[in-house]
């Protein structure tokens, strides 16, 4: 969607400051929800990476103690793990976000000090803030959607690793108990 040129089709100076305040508060709340979603993706990715490291450490330790001879499944799992770690890194590493709040260089409209705008400075400021927030909302929705795709792939690989490691442990236990 990424609409960096969005502007409402209104006469900004005809909207009351009270109406702008309501719109601004709702836009700000919406942006907070979107930022929380972004943080949630990051936090879930960190937890998944920690769980992956712990589970793989346990599995490899178990395999070594059992003198696991079939090395192919371990290499296969390690390849999956490396791809999963790379995906998780992409989700955790510094990401491109539009931070909370609107910086002054975007808050102050270039025409705020024009004589014809002196009676409408509050409306003009709200208008500018709302337009900036909406653009940030579009940007972050795009980013979150892109990151969600990576997260789903990382989760699938995590589950494959979990199932593959579980199968390997069962096979090791079966071999140890029968031999």
Secondary structure as a PSIPRED ss2 file (coil, helix, strand):
# PSIPRED VFORMAT (PSIPRED V4.0)

   1 X C   1.000  0.000  0.000
   2 X C   1.000  0.000  0.000
   3 X C   1.000  0.000  0.000
   4 X C   1.000  0.000  0.000
   5 X C   1.000  0.000  0.000
   6 X C   1.000  0.000  0.000
   7 X C   1.000  0.000  0.000
   8 X C   1.000  0.000  0.000
   9 X C   1.000  0.000  0.000
  10 X C   1.000  0.000  0.000
  11 X C   1.000  0.000  0.000
  12 X H   0.000  1.000  0.000
  13 X H   0.000  1.000  0.000
  14 X H   0.000  1.000  0.000
  15 X C   1.000  0.000  0.000
  16 X C   1.000  0.000  0.000
  17 X H   0.000  1.000  0.000
  18 X H   0.000  1.000  0.000
  19 X H   0.000  1.000  0.000
  20 X H   0.000  1.000  0.000
  21 X H   0.000  1.000  0.000
  22 X H   0.000  1.000  0.000
  23 X H   0.000  1.000  0.000
  24 X H   0.000  1.000  0.000
  25 X H   0.000  1.000  0.000
  26 X H   0.000  1.000  0.000
  27 X H   0.000  1.000  0.000
  28 X H   0.000  1.000  0.000
  29 X H   0.000  1.000  0.000
  30 X H   0.000  1.000  0.000
  31 X H   0.000  1.000  0.000
  32 X H   0.000  1.000  0.000
  33 X H   0.000  1.000  0.000
  34 X H   0.000  1.000  0.000
  35 X H   0.000  1.000  0.000
  36 X H   0.000  1.000  0.000
  37 X H   0.000  1.000  0.000
  38 X H   0.000  1.000  0.000
  39 X H   0.000  1.000  0.000
  40 X H   0.000  1.000  0.000
  41 X H   0.000  1.000  0.000
  42 X H   0.000  1.000  0.000
  43 X H   0.000  1.000  0.000
  44 X H   0.000  1.000  0.000
  45 X H   0.000  1.000  0.000
  46 X H   0.000  1.000  0.000
  47 X H   0.000  1.000  0.000
  48 X H   0.000  1.000  0.000
  49 X H   0.000  1.000  0.000
  50 X H   0.000  1.000  0.000
  51 X H   0.000  1.000  0.000
  52 X H   0.000  1.000  0.000
  53 X H   0.000  1.000  0.000
  54 X H   0.000  1.000  0.000
  55 X H   0.000  1.000  0.000
  56 X H   0.000  1.000  0.000
  57 X H   0.000  1.000  0.000
  58 X H   0.000  1.000  0.000
  59 X H   0.000  1.000  0.000
  60 X H   0.000  1.000  0.000
  61 X H   0.000  1.000  0.000
  62 X H   0.000  1.000  0.000
  63 X H   0.000  1.000  0.000
  64 X H   0.000  1.000  0.000
  65 X H   0.000  1.000  0.000
  66 X C   1.000  0.000  0.000
  67 X C   1.000  0.000  0.000
  68 X C   1.000  0.000  0.000
  69 X C   1.000  0.000  0.000
  70 X C   1.000  0.000  0.000
  71 X H   0.000  1.000  0.000
  72 X H   0.000  1.000  0.000
  73 X H   0.000  1.000  0.000
  74 X H   0.000  1.000  0.000
  75 X H   0.000  1.000  0.000
  76 X H   0.000  1.000  0.000
  77 X H   0.000  1.000  0.000
  78 X H   0.000  1.000  0.000
  79 X H   0.000  1.000  0.000
  80 X H   0.000  1.000  0.000
  81 X H   0.000  1.000  0.000
  82 X H   0.000  1.000  0.000
  83 X H   0.000  1.000  0.000
  84 X H   0.000  1.000  0.000
  85 X H   0.000  1.000  0.000
  86 X H   0.000  1.000  0.000
  87 X H   0.000  1.000  0.000
  88 X H   0.000  1.000  0.000
  89 X H   0.000  1.000  0.000
  90 X H   0.000  1.000  0.000
  91 X H   0.000  1.000  0.000
  92 X H   0.000  1.000  0.000
  93 X C   1.000  0.000  0.000
  94 X C   1.000  0.000  0.000
  95 X C   1.000  0.000  0.000
  96 X C   1.000  0.000  0.000
  97 X C   1.000  0.000  0.000
  98 X C   1.000  0.000  0.000
  99 X C   1.000  0.000  0.000
 100 X C   1.000  0.000  0.000
 101 X C   1.000  0.000  0.000
 102 X C   1.000  0.000  0.000
 103 X C   1.000  0.000  0.000
 104 X H   0.000  1.000  0.000
 105 X H   0.000  1.000  0.000
 106 X H   0.000  1.000  0.000
 107 X H   0.000  1.000  0.000
 108 X C   1.000  0.000  0.000
 109 X C   1.000  0.000  0.000
 110 X C   1.000  0.000  0.000
 111 X C   1.000  0.000  0.000
 112 X C   1.000  0.000  0.000
 113 X C   1.000  0.000  0.000
 114 X C   1.000  0.000  0.000
 115 X H   0.000  1.000  0.000
 116 X H   0.000  1.000  0.000
 117 X H   0.000  1.000  0.000
 118 X C   1.000  0.000  0.000
 119 X C   1.000  0.000  0.000
 120 X C   1.000  0.000  0.000
 121 X H   0.000  1.000  0.000
 122 X H   0.000  1.000  0.000
 123 X H   0.000  1.000  0.000
 124 X H   0.000  1.000  0.000
 125 X H   0.000  1.000  0.000
 126 X H   0.000  1.000  0.000
 127 X H   0.000  1.000  0.000
 128 X H   0.000  1.000  0.000
 129 X H   0.000  1.000  0.000
 130 X H   0.000  1.000  0.000
 131 X H   0.000  1.000  0.000
 132 X H   0.000  1.000  0.000
 133 X H   0.000  1.000  0.000
 134 X H   0.000  1.000  0.000
 135 X H   0.000  1.000  0.000
 136 X H   0.000  1.000  0.000
 137 X H   0.000  1.000  0.000
 138 X H   0.000  1.000  0.000
 139 X H   0.000  1.000  0.000
 140 X H   0.000  1.000  0.000
 141 X H   0.000  1.000  0.000
 142 X H   0.000  1.000  0.000
 143 X H   0.000  1.000  0.000
 144 X H   0.000  1.000  0.000
 145 X H   0.000  1.000  0.000
 146 X H   0.000  1.000  0.000
 147 X H   0.000  1.000  0.000
 148 X H   0.000  1.000  0.000
 149 X H   0.000  1.000  0.000
 150 X H   0.000  1.000  0.000
 151 X H   0.000  1.000  0.000
 152 X H   0.000  1.000  0.000
 153 X H   0.000  1.000  0.000
 154 X H   0.000  1.000  0.000
 155 X H   0.000  1.000  0.000
 156 X H   0.000  1.000  0.000
 157 X H   0.000  1.000  0.000
 158 X H   0.000  1.000  0.000
 159 X H   0.000  1.000  0.000
 160 X H   0.000  1.000  0.000
 161 X H   0.000  1.000  0.000
 162 X H   0.000  1.000  0.000
 163 X H   0.000  1.000  0.000
 164 X H   0.000  1.000  0.000
 165 X H   0.000  1.000  0.000
 166 X H   0.000  1.000  0.000
 167 X H   0.000  1.000  0.000
 168 X H   0.000  1.000  0.000
 169 X H   0.000  1.000  0.000
 170 X H   0.000  1.000  0.000
 171 X H   0.000  1.000  0.000
 172 X H   0.000  1.000  0.000
 173 X H   0.000  1.000  0.000
 174 X H   0.000  1.000  0.000
 175 X H   0.000  1.000  0.000
 176 X H   0.000  1.000  0.000
 177 X H   0.000  1.000  0.000
 178 X H   0.000  1.000  0.000
 179 X C   1.000  0.000  0.000
